[in-house]
Amino acid sequence: MNASATLAGMTPLRLLFASWYTGLGGGETALLNLANALDPARYELYLLVPREDQLSERWRGHGWQVHILPYRGASTYFVPAIGARFPIVSKIKRLLREQQIHAVYSDYHTLPYALPAAERAGIAALWMCHGWWFHPKIWQRDFFRRPAAGFAASQAVQRGFLGEPPFMSPEQLPVLPLGVDTERFNSSVDGTTVRAELGIASDVPLVAMLARFQTVKGHDVFQAMAKQVGEHSLQARFIVAGDNVHGVSADDAYKARILAAAQADPYLREHLTYLGFRDDVERVIAAADVVVCTSEFESYGMAVLEANACGKPVVSTRRGGPGETILDGETGYLVNAGDSDALAQKVVTLLRDPALRQRMGAAGRKRVEEHYSALAMARVFSQTVERLVAQD
């Protein structure tokens, strides 16, 4: 298909989004948000995943095509020359040609296959780096210097990936904040159904956390914080939404430990409820007075921005993305990771001051609209795609 004719508006651009992750974590939610924010008259969207799961189900729900090609995601120790010889590369190349794809947008774990496939098919390739821990090895650095457009989800991810000193220019991996669906997450969402479901009256203080089960998410810190809030004689309730969406066995073991600890503690057993995976996280947020993030580190922290988009103040650990997206004292509070005392103090401050909650929530909504919406992400993404396709 002629790229110049496509750019002239005769034919929509066909984009293939490739993701090894198939559940619905923050990165996959952001991927759906981006796709939904792209102009449907300008783009035709396709998804490549190794198996059916939550992401493919949601993708099809939008009327977009899904392609299943089983493969194992590359580890952080992948060898580019070896990965390029894997059979999945030829399969992806065949898919690109059969569907007449103009550009591929890949995650880190699929990039060692998607990039050589795109190069052999003669089309553009883009990718998003979500992990600050993806430190390229010496034998991988030339691979990441190749002419694919890369983005980092946050400054923390960019710094962690490039290293010190950076092995390539930061301009080759610019920060592109992941976008929030500001129509779905807004201050008019009704959370009363969630409170009714849990038997929590409208005047009972409610603190929420949204996180999948993974050791870095700090569920144990959240539980310690909840008990400390209870010591202030506040009749507060606490809810946690999320599950092991990626099916990792170590995360299942961690989940079992956390749930057992909650069940064994008399206060937590009465005041804390684990909701599991929820499709209506916007209603969970709307039901809460304060949203908390207790992660040891967040590459980005989509949940805290979704909370701000709903007009809710947040109390979050500062390490990683939230330290960039949350304005301490304006849209929420930032504390050091693992500090349940500081978390509890800030939560109590907010629970006791409705006017402060309203002021911080409104400021958070405004900040998300200005800097972290899916539409803002889609604008930058579209400009990059158009430039790369025009060069082919």
Order of alpha helices (4+ residues) and beta strands (2+ residues): alpha-beta-alpha-beta-alpha-beta-alpha-alpha-beta-alpha-beta-alpha-beta-alpha-alpha-beta-alpha-beta-alpha-alpha-beta-alpha-beta-alpha-beta-alpha-beta-alpha-alpha-alpha
